Amino acid sequence: MKETQFKRGETIYEEGDASDCSYIVASGAVEVSRKAGDTVVPLAQLHNGQIFGEVGVIRDKARSTTTRAATDVTLLTITKQDFDTAFGDKNPLALTLLRMLCKRLSDATQRIYDDQLHAAGAALSEITEIRLRPGSPEVESQIGSDGFVVTGLPFSVGRRAVAGEAASAKDVELLLRVTKPFEMAPRHFVIEEQHGSLALRDLGTALGTLVNGIRFAPFEQSDSTMLKMGVSEIQAGGLDSTVRFNLVVQ
């Protein structure tokens, strides 16, 4: 593998770029983000030893995120050409088989992931109260410090329309005013029943929804998660979003 250096703030690759190489972080930090209109919103940070960009190389998929150097970074790089040569010259079937196995592994991981989430979910028959409370001052100013009890499912959460947008769908029960419209979609997530248990599902948003630090979105492993008894932290949008809630399930 070859060493490559990027200065702080430099872009490594952008969403939609061809997957021409994969990387390992040797030193420094890499920020992962997605675009929301003209705004770049951070989703995660990668540090020493973490790998990124490999799935696109193996599966011939375009980049689904943008990465940039959060600090001066040194990356270990293997190009797609080198990868293809290593697997393709000696055995033309090797790369095809690896891609097939990668897809099967991804599909199997998804099934296991879904099974684990379902098993951990709170059964609706055992729930006595679902309360949505604020997790930030911005949300508290709109729903109060105690929040409110969710009395019916499904219960959708989104933001109020801004200039130039159509009004949000009628089935959205909670509409918030936000200072950064790109952080939250008009219909962002829904609290609903899935197989008799309580679940949260991201409604196909550009930035996804964080539940207890894990992002759920169309571009992630799953767009939904089962909710447990107790308190779950919910955040719409990027890492810096102020749209935060605490969902209390009793």
N, C-alpha and C positions, 0 to 999 in steps of 0.2 A: 504494500500500500504506500501511497505517496503522501507526504505532508503538504498541507495547504494552509496558508494563514489568511485570516480576514481581520481587518481593523474594526473597532467598535462602530456599529451603525451600518456596516456594509451588508448588502443583501447577498445571501448564499444562493437561494433560488426563490422564484415566485410561483404562486398558485397558477396552474395551467401550463407551466413550463414542461418540456419533455424531461423524463426521468433518465438523465444521462450518467448519473453516478450515485453512490451511497457514501455515507460518512460515519465516522466515529469521532466523538469529541475527545481530543487528547488533553486539551486545557482550555479554560475559559467557559463561557456560557453562551448558549444559542437560544434565541427567542423564536417561538413558533406562533404564527398569527394567521388570520384570514381577513380578507377585505370585506367591508360593509359599505358599499358605495365607494366614496373616495377616501374612506377612513380605514386605516389598518389597526385591527384590534388584537392584542396579545391573547393567546390561548394557553401557552405553557412555556416553561424554560427547561432546557436540557443542559446537563453538566457532564463532567468527566466520565468517560466510559460508556455513555449512552449512544445508541445507534439511531440514525434516522435516514430516510430516503431509500431504504432497501426494498420495500414492498413495491414501489413504483418501478424499480429496475427489474425485479424478478417477474412482475406481472405485466410489464409494458404499459403501465398506467401513467397518465400525466400527474404532476404534483397537485395534491389537494390542499396544500397550505403554503404559506410563505415563511421562509426562515431567514433570520439575519443575525449578525454577531451582536449579542448584548454587551459583550466585552471584547477585547482583543482575544481571538480564539485561534487555536491550532487544531486542524482536523486531519484525520487520516482518511484518504480518499481512494476508492476503487471505482474506476470508470465502468460504464456499461460495456464498452468495447472489450476491456480487459476481462470483465466477468464473462461475456459471451465467448471470448477466445478460450478462457480456461475451461469452460464446460463444453463448448461446441466443437473444437478441433478434434479432440480425442474420441468423443462420443457424441454424434449429432443428436441423440435422443436425450442426453443428460439434462440439458436446459429445459426441454419440453416437459420432462418428467418432474423436474424441480418446480416448475411453474404449476403443474397440476397438483403436486403435493402441497405447495404453498396455499393454493385455493382450497384444497380439502381440509388443511389444517385450520385455515381461517373459518371455514364453514363449521368445522367441528367445535372450534373454540366458541363460536357464536352460539351454538346449541347448548354447550356446557354453561356459558355465561347466562343465557336465558333461563336455564334450569335452576341455576344457583339463585338468581334474582327472584324467580317465582317461589322457590322454597323459603326464601327469607322474608317474603311479603306478609304484611299484617292481614289476617282474614277479616273480611268485612263483617262477618257475623260476630266477631269479638270486639269490634270497635264501638266505643260509646260516644266519642267526640273527635272531630277533626277540626283543628283551629289553625288558621293561617295568621301568623304574627309577623311584625316587621323585623327585618334583620339589618336595617340601616336607617339613619335619620331621615333620608329622602322618602323611604316607604312609610316610616312611622308618621310623618307629617300628613299622609293621605289616608291611612287606615287606623291610626291611633296606636297607642302603646300596647293595648291588649289584642289588637287585630279583631278577628271575627270568626265565628263558627261556620264551617262549610256544611250546609244543610242538605245539599243534593249533589249527585254525581251524574254525568261528568261536570267538572267545574273548570272553566277555562280562564286563563290570565293573559292579558296583553296590554298594549298601550293605546292611548288616545291618538286618533289620527292627527297628523300635522298638515300644514298647508300643502295642497296639491295631491293629497291622498284621499281615497274613498273612505267612508266611514267603516269602522270595524264590523265584523260579522255580529249578528244579534245574539249568538249563543255565547259570547264572551261575557262572563259574569263580573269580572274585575278589570277595569281599565284604569291605568295609571298615567299620570303626567310624568314625562322623563325629560331631562335636560339634554340627553344624547340619544336621539331617536334610533340611531343605528344599533344601539345596544339591545333594544327590545323590539320584537316584531308586533304588529297589531294583534296577531294571535300567536302567542309565544309557547305556552305549554298548557297542558290539561292534566288535572287530577281526575283519575277515572278508575273504574273497576276492570281488572284483567283476571279472568279465571277465578273469580271469587275473592280476589285480594286487591288491596289498594296499590295503585301504580301512578307514576308520573310519566308523561310522554311529551317529548319536544315536538312541536308542530311544524317540523321541516324548516327551521330557521337557519339563517346563514352562520350564526355563531354558536348555536346550541345552548343547552341548559346544564349548569353544574348542580349536581346533587351530592352533597357531602364530599366535594372535591373532585368528583368524577364527571367528565363531560359526556352528555348524551346528545347526539345529533345525527343527521343522516350520513355525515362523513366520518363518524366514529363507529365503534364496535356495535353500538345499539342506540336507538333513539328513545328508549324507554327503560324504566327501572321500577322494581317493586319497592314500596315504602314500608319501613318497619315501624313497630310500636316505638314511641318516644319522639325525639326531636330530630328532624332532618333539615339540614341547611340547603337552601335553594338559591341559586344565583343565575339570572338571565344575562346572556352575553359574555363579554370577555372577562379577563382576570381583574380588571379595574372597575368593572361595572358596579354601580351603587344600587342596582335593582336586586335586593336581597331579602329573603324571607326565612322564617323559621316555621316549619310545619310540624305541629304538635299532634301526635296521634295517640289517643288513650283508649 
